[in-house]
Amino acid sequence: MKDFHYLRRKFKRRYARTRRGAPRIQRLVPAAWLAAPLLAALLLPLAIVPLRGGGQPVPKAMPQATERPVLPEAAAGEAPQPEVHVYLSQSGQIETLPLEEYVSGVLAAEMPADFELEALKAQAVAARTFIMRRLVAGDSSGVPVPGADVTDTVSHQAYVSQAALERDWVRGGKSAGLAKLRRAVRETRGVIMTYKGQPITASFFASSGGYTENSEDYWNAAVPYLRSVASPWEQEITPNLAATYTFSISELIGKLGLSGKALPASKDLAASGRAKPVSSSSAQMPVKVLSLTAGHRVKEISIGGTVFTGREVREKLGLRSSQFTWKRKGSEIIITTYGNGHGVGMSQWGANGMAKEGSTATQILKHYYSGISFVQVSTLLKK
């Protein structure tokens, strides 16, 4: 009997090691890259948080419930995990590893380890939900090679490989920070967000200017759980919340694709009454904001007589946000942006601000994602 129990324990240890396994790196044979649009990669538009409209005042703090809701109890033991195949953009390899280890790598890339634990837990749930949506749907769009589920870039969600974690965190003197990240993953193990039984598009961004954005104001598709909500918590804690960009008139014309189009000039008419040729230095570049989104970002803006969306201006000029102000100083245009990112979904700095005021990960997630529920991955996979 003693020998039986000894062999049983030995088998269990060996089985556990086999289940955990080490991440596997697959070297790729050169192949034609697959084209796939980013929006398709997300099934639904990714999101970044803009400001809420309707003239509502920004609350100073989120009301605290008498009894705080809690996340579903983390799965115990060595429950089977889905594997994630990550395309590593720098090496061109595919890393294969268990779901929870993948989430740790995303957390290391997407949120500073010195953030509050509850904010890190909220980010872990968002990262796990994002990849589970792709795995359940069999979606590998936006991946440049066959055999991978997701890339390690912000086109999907950033990820630090297991080798880089060992090199830069364990041996690089950041073991305490990594332990904190792994604690956040462990305490939310297997938990994802769903809406009507399906994993949500858990979009997130760095910081807002006070509100998040409705999904349709950035991606032209209304998603019921990606609604504009107030996000005042990052206002006092986010470094460089406002950023200033300076462009010459000619540079702006080139970036916006206005070259060759008629632009108003400082002296419009020649003595003959005909319009004079307009140079980039003499163009006045009249600017008028035509409308704002629910999140208080620029929805449409007229520049030099051409109408752009706020998103178009942001992307063409490389701005951090589509919430911006615009002024001219001599021959230069000065643009100031507020917040960082598309503004749809969870604000990461807002989440940290909420956590600092005592909010739980559940409260943070339910604030930024409207009407969502929490389930275990194992429950989802049984369907």
C-alpha positions, 0 to 999 in steps of 0.5 A: 500500500505504501508503494502504491501511494508513493507511485500515485504521488509521483505520477501526479507530480509528473502529470502536473509538470506535463500539464504546465509545460514550458512555453514552446517556440516554433520557428517559422518557415518563410511564408507569404504573409496573410493580409487581414484588416485590423477591424476584422481581427477584432470582430467588433471595433476595438475601443478607447474611452472618450467623454460622455455627453449630455452635459453631465457633471464629472463625478468626483468618485464612483459611489461605493456599494455597501457590499462590493460585488466580487469576481467569480471564484478563481479556478483552483488546481491545475484545471486544463487551460486553452493554449495560446499561439503568439506571433512574436513580431521581432523574431518571427517565431510563434510562442505556444503557452497556457492561457494564464501565462499568456495573460501574465505576459500581456499584463507585463506589457500593457500596465505598469507593475506599480499600479494598484493591485485591483487595477492590475486584476481588472486589466488581467480580466480584460486581457483574458477576455480579449484572447478568449473571444478570438479563441472561441471564434477561431479568429486569427485575423490580423496575424501575418502567418498561419499557426498563430492566434494573435500577435504581440503588438498593440494591433491586438494586445501587447505581450512580453515573451516568456524569454523576455520576462526571464531576461528583463524582469527576473534577472533584471531586478524586477522580480517583485513587480513580476510577482505582483503581476502574477498575483493579479493573474492568479487571483482572477484565474479563468475569469472573463467578461461576457455579454449575453453569454459571449466573450466581449470585445474588451477594448482598453486604452491608456487615458481619457480626457474625462469620459470614454467614447461610444464605440460607434463614434470611433468604429461606426458600429454600436456595441451595447457594452462599449458606452461612453461613461465618465472617467474623472479618476485619471485627471490628477494622476496621469503624467502628461495628460495633455500633449502639444504638437506644432506643425507648419502650415505646409506640413499640415497641408501635406499630412492632411492631403490638402495639397492642390486643393484651393485654400483661402489666402490672406489676400484673396483677390488680385487687382483684376478680381481673380483669385491669386494662386495660394501658397502654403505659407499664405493659406489661412487654413480656417478651422471649425469644429462641426460636432463633438462625440458623446465623449466630448471628442472631435466628431467632425471638423472642417479644415481649409474647407475640407471636412474630416472626422476627429479620428481621421485627423488623429491618424493623419497627424499622429495625435495621441487622441481625437480630443484636441484643441487647435490654434494658429501662432504665426505660420504654425498650427499648435494642437493640444490633445487630452488623454491617450488612445482611442477612448473606447472601453476601459481607461487604464489610468482611470482604472488605477485612479478608481483602485486608489479610491478603493474600488474593486476590479469588479467595480472597475470593469462594470463601470467601463463595460456596461451590462457585462457578466463574469464567467469562468473560462471552463464554463464557457468551453463546456457550451 
